[in-house]
Amino acid sequence: MTCDPADLTASDYLDGAREMAAANRPFLAYLLAEEAARRTANPATAAGIRASFPAPTTAREGTD
């Protein structure tokens, strides 16, 4: 992997999104997937990426 964010590819961001999803970090996974979709030239592929990593809800469940 590279140290310069400008050199990262859609695949790099998608790999990161998968890692964050596996680590139970859905919002970070969503953000990385959005960047992957933005860097993807094919609109259908970008839509598939976005569908795979939907925006998490911001509501928190109470811990009574």
N, C-alpha and C positions, 0 to 999 in steps of 0.2 A: 504494500500500500504506500501511497505517496504522502508527503507532508504538506503539499500545497493543495488547499481545497479546490482551486481552479482546475486541477488535473483530475479530480474525481469524476467518475462516469456514473451514469444512471445505474449500472450494475453494482457499483460500489455502494451507492446510497440504498439500493434495494437489499443488498447483503446486510447492511447496517440495520435496516428496518426489520429484517427477519431476526437478527440477533436481539434487538430490543423487544420484539414480540415474545421471543422465547424467554427473555429475562423478566417478563411481566411488566414491561414499560410501554404501555399502549400509546401514550401521547408522543413519546419520542419515536416510536415505530411509525406513527402516523406522519409526523413531520419529515422523517427521512423518506418515507414513501412518496409524500407530496413532491419532494425535491427530485426523486427518481422519475416521477411522472412528468414533471416539468422539463426534465432533460431528455425525455423520450420523444422522438420525432413522430412516431405513429400514434394517432389519436386513440385508436382502439386499444393498443397496448397500454397507453397512459390511463385509459378508463379502467382497464383490468387491474392495474396496479392500485388505483384509488379504491376500487371495489374490494380488493383484498385487505386493505388497511383503512377501514372507515374511521372517521373522527370519533374518538371516545367521548362519552358523555362527561359533562363537567359536574354533574350532581354527585354528591358524596352520600353514602349511606351512613346513617347514625350508628354509633356503637354504644347503645344503652346497656 
